[in-house]
Amino acid sequence: MKKLIPIIVLFLSVTISAQTSIFNGLLNKHVDVNGNVNYKALKKDEATLNTYLTYLEKTTPNASWSKNKQKAFWINAYNAYTIKLILNNYPVKSIMNIKKKGKSAWKIPFAVVGGKTYTLDHIEHNILREKLFDPRIHVGVNCASGSCPKLHNKAFTEANIDSELESLMKQFINDSKRNNLKKKNAIQISEIFNWFKGDFTKEGSVVDYINKYANEPVATDAKIQHLPYNWNLNGK
């Protein structure tokens, strides 16, 4: 039995890597460097996405996984199921238009992971934000909308998630369409910094957090205005 354990662990690692590669291939193929999604083409490739979702349905993350491995797994799951939700309702102009029995897209129980059914809200708030806390999660998960941090065109892995989230946060904060930092004393920033203010202020103010990534620091006492959120679909 002891001899079998390393073999089983190796098999699971290979399976996770292979399945993540499937999702990675889909993102590479249908999402451009700016995060714009070709949903029309993706719809024709839906069977490949379903292969990855079948893997998620059968895979249960466990505490023996590193935090980075769990984080990568759940962010990928969130994004894959968000894409699936859009494809199930395609063509649709906005994720805000998707409702089922009066529930918004984020409150529909449809995402199956390890035999359990979750809502997108549960994955984001109860698993990622609560159990695997990292403010950079907000640039990892994607709400399929114009003002969202861009959908990354590669899958997250245990090895790359730290560097990729760091890069995505820097890109997001310095993206003038999502955060206008030109006036150092009066900045216009994403509503994400308002909705999840508590996540970004564990070690200082929102401006302190922004200045960790801003190409040019803004004034610590800068006036803050939150930009209107564009909920239009992040692609065609």
C-alpha positions as CSV (number, residue, x, y, z in Angstrom):
1,M,0.0,0.0,0.0
2,K,2.8,2.4,0.9
3,K,4.3,1.8,-2.6
4,L,1.0,2.8,-4.2
5,I,0.7,6.1,-2.5
6,P,3.6,7.9,-4.4
7,I,2.2,6.4,-7.7
8,I,-1.3,7.7,-6.9
9,V,0.1,11.2,-6.0
10,L,2.1,11.2,-9.3
11,F,-1.0,10.2,-11.3
12,L,-3.1,12.9,-9.7
13,S,-0.4,15.5,-10.4
14,V,-0.2,14.4,-14.0
15,T,-4.0,14.5,-14.4
16,I,-4.2,18.0,-12.9
17,S,-1.4,19.2,-15.2
18,A,-3.0,17.6,-18.3
19,Q,-6.5,19.0,-17.6
20,T,-5.1,22.5,-16.8
21,S,-3.3,22.3,-20.1
22,I,-6.7,21.8,-21.8
23,F,-8.1,24.9,-20.2
24,N,-4.9,26.8,-21.0
25,G,-5.2,25.9,-24.6
26,L,-8.8,27.2,-24.8
27,L,-7.8,30.5,-23.2
28,N,-4.7,30.9,-25.5
29,K,-6.9,30.2,-28.5
30,H,-10.0,32.3,-27.8
31,V,-8.8,35.2,-25.5
32,D,-6.5,37.9,-26.7
33,V,-3.8,39.7,-24.7
34,N,-6.3,42.4,-23.7
35,G,-8.7,39.9,-22.2
36,N,-11.3,40.1,-25.1
37,V,-13.1,36.8,-25.6
38,N,-14.2,35.4,-28.9
39,Y,-17.3,33.8,-27.5
40,K,-18.6,32.9,-31.0
41,A,-15.6,30.8,-31.7
42,L,-15.5,29.4,-28.2
43,K,-19.1,28.2,-28.6
44,K,-17.9,26.0,-31.4
45,D,-15.1,24.7,-29.1
46,E,-17.5,24.1,-26.2
47,A,-16.9,20.3,-26.2
48,T,-13.3,21.0,-25.1
49,L,-14.4,23.2,-22.3
50,N,-16.8,20.5,-21.2
51,T,-13.9,18.1,-21.0
52,Y,-12.2,20.4,-18.5
53,L,-15.5,20.9,-16.6
54,T,-15.9,17.1,-16.3
55,Y,-12.5,17.0,-14.7
56,L,-13.6,19.7,-12.2
57,E,-16.7,17.7,-11.4
58,K,-14.6,14.7,-10.4
59,T,-11.8,16.5,-8.6
60,T,-11.9,17.4,-4.9
61,P,-9.1,19.8,-3.7
62,N,-7.8,18.9,-0.3
63,A,-5.8,20.5,2.5
64,S,-2.6,18.7,1.5
65,W,-2.4,20.9,-1.6
66,S,-0.3,24.0,-1.2
67,K,-2.2,27.3,-0.9
68,N,-1.0,28.3,-4.4
69,K,-2.2,25.0,-5.9
70,Q,-5.7,25.5,-4.3
71,K,-5.8,29.1,-5.3
72,A,-5.0,28.3,-9.0
73,F,-7.5,25.4,-9.0
74,W,-10.4,27.5,-7.7
75,I,-9.7,30.6,-9.8
76,N,-9.5,28.4,-12.9
77,A,-12.8,26.7,-11.9
78,Y,-14.5,30.1,-11.3
79,N,-13.4,31.4,-14.7
80,A,-14.2,28.2,-16.6
81,Y,-17.7,28.1,-15.1
82,T,-18.3,31.8,-15.9
83,I,-17.4,31.1,-19.5
84,K,-19.7,28.1,-19.5
85,L,-22.5,30.3,-18.1
86,I,-22.0,32.8,-20.9
87,L,-22.0,30.1,-23.6
88,N,-25.2,28.6,-22.1
89,N,-26.9,31.9,-22.7
90,Y,-25.1,33.1,-25.8
91,P,-25.6,35.4,-27.5
92,V,-26.0,37.7,-24.4
93,K,-25.0,41.4,-24.0
94,S,-24.2,41.2,-20.4
95,I,-23.8,38.7,-17.6
96,M,-26.2,40.9,-15.7
97,N,-29.0,39.7,-18.0
98,I,-28.5,36.1,-17.0
99,K,-31.0,35.1,-14.3
100,K,-32.6,31.8,-13.2
101,K,-35.6,31.6,-10.9
102,G,-34.9,35.2,-9.9
103,K,-31.3,34.6,-9.0
104,S,-28.4,36.5,-10.6
105,A,-25.6,34.8,-12.4
106,W,-23.5,34.7,-9.3
107,K,-26.2,33.1,-7.1
108,I,-27.2,30.2,-9.5
109,P,-26.0,26.9,-8.1
110,F,-24.5,25.2,-11.2
111,A,-20.7,24.9,-10.8
112,V,-19.9,21.3,-9.9
113,V,-16.5,20.7,-8.2
114,G,-15.7,17.4,-6.6
115,G,-19.3,16.2,-6.8
116,K,-20.6,19.3,-4.9
117,T,-22.6,22.1,-6.5
118,Y,-21.5,25.7,-5.9
119,T,-22.5,29.2,-6.9
120,L,-19.9,31.5,-8.3
121,D,-20.4,33.7,-5.2
122,H,-19.6,30.8,-3.0
123,I,-16.3,30.0,-4.8
124,E,-15.3,33.7,-4.8
125,H,-16.3,34.7,-1.3
126,N,-16.4,31.6,0.9
127,I,-13.4,29.8,-0.6
128,L,-11.1,32.2,-2.4
129,R,-11.6,35.3,-0.3
130,E,-12.2,33.6,3.1
131,K,-10.0,30.5,3.0
132,L,-7.3,31.5,0.5
133,F,-7.2,35.2,1.1
134,D,-5.2,37.3,-1.3
135,P,-6.3,40.7,-2.6
136,R,-4.9,39.8,-6.0
137,I,-7.7,37.2,-6.4
138,H,-9.8,40.1,-7.7
139,V,-7.6,40.3,-10.9
140,G,-7.7,36.5,-11.2
141,V,-11.4,35.8,-11.2
142,N,-13.3,37.3,-14.1
143,C,-16.9,38.5,-14.3
144,A,-17.1,38.5,-18.1
145,S,-17.6,42.3,-18.2
146,G,-15.8,45.3,-19.7
147,S,-14.7,46.9,-16.5
148,C,-13.5,43.7,-14.9
149,P,-9.8,43.1,-14.7
150,K,-9.0,41.3,-18.0
151,L,-9.6,37.6,-18.3
152,H,-6.1,36.1,-18.4
153,N,-5.4,34.2,-21.6
154,K,-3.6,31.4,-19.8
155,A,-4.6,29.1,-17.0
156,F,-3.2,29.4,-13.5
157,T,-1.0,26.8,-12.0
158,E,0.7,26.2,-8.7
159,A,4.0,27.3,-10.2
160,N,2.8,30.5,-12.0
161,I,0.0,31.9,-9.9
162,D,2.0,34.2,-7.8
163,S,3.9,35.8,-10.6
164,E,0.8,36.0,-12.9
165,L,-1.4,37.6,-10.3
166,E,1.4,40.1,-9.5
167,S,1.6,41.0,-13.2
168,L,-2.1,41.2,-13.6
169,M,-2.6,43.5,-10.7
170,K,0.1,45.8,-12.0
171,Q,-1.5,45.8,-15.5
172,F,-5.0,46.4,-14.0
173,I,-3.9,49.3,-11.8
174,N,-2.0,51.0,-14.6
175,D,-4.8,50.4,-17.2
176,S,-6.2,53.9,-17.9
177,K,-9.6,52.4,-19.0
178,R,-10.1,50.9,-15.5
179,N,-8.1,53.2,-13.3
180,N,-7.2,56.9,-14.1
181,L,-4.2,57.9,-12.0
182,K,-3.1,60.8,-14.1
183,K,-4.1,63.5,-11.6
184,K,-2.0,62.5,-8.6
185,N,-4.2,64.4,-6.1
186,A,-7.6,63.2,-7.5
187,I,-7.8,59.7,-8.9
188,Q,-10.6,57.8,-10.5
189,I,-10.4,54.1,-9.7
190,S,-12.4,50.9,-10.2
191,E,-15.5,50.1,-8.2
192,I,-13.6,46.9,-7.2
193,F,-11.6,49.0,-4.7
194,N,-14.9,50.2,-3.2
195,W,-16.8,46.9,-3.2
196,F,-13.9,45.0,-1.7
197,K,-12.2,47.8,0.2
198,G,-11.6,45.6,3.2
199,D,-9.5,43.2,1.1
200,F,-7.2,46.0,0.0
201,T,-6.8,47.8,3.3
202,K,-5.4,45.1,5.6
203,E,-2.0,46.8,5.7
204,G,-2.9,50.4,4.9
205,S,-5.2,52.5,2.7
206,V,-6.5,51.8,-0.8
207,V,-4.0,54.4,-2.1
208,D,-1.2,52.6,-0.3
209,Y,-2.2,49.4,-2.1
210,I,-2.4,51.2,-5.4
211,N,1.0,52.7,-4.9
212,K,2.6,49.2,-4.6
213,Y,1.8,48.8,-8.3
214,A,1.4,52.2,-9.8
215,N,4.0,53.2,-12.4
216,E,4.0,56.7,-10.8
217,P,2.8,57.0,-7.2
218,V,-0.2,59.1,-6.4
219,A,-0.6,61.4,-3.4
220,T,-1.3,59.5,-0.2
221,D,-4.2,61.9,0.5
222,A,-5.5,61.9,-3.0
223,K,-9.3,62.3,-3.5
224,I,-10.9,59.2,-4.7
225,Q,-13.7,58.8,-7.2
226,H,-15.0,55.5,-8.4
227,L,-15.6,55.0,-12.1
228,P,-18.9,53.7,-13.5
229,Y,-18.8,50.0,-14.0
230,N,-19.2,48.7,-17.6
231,W,-21.2,45.4,-17.4
232,N,-21.2,44.8,-21.2
233,L,-19.8,41.5,-22.3
234,N,-16.0,41.3,-22.4
235,G,-15.9,40.2,-26.1
236,K,-18.0,39.3,-29.1
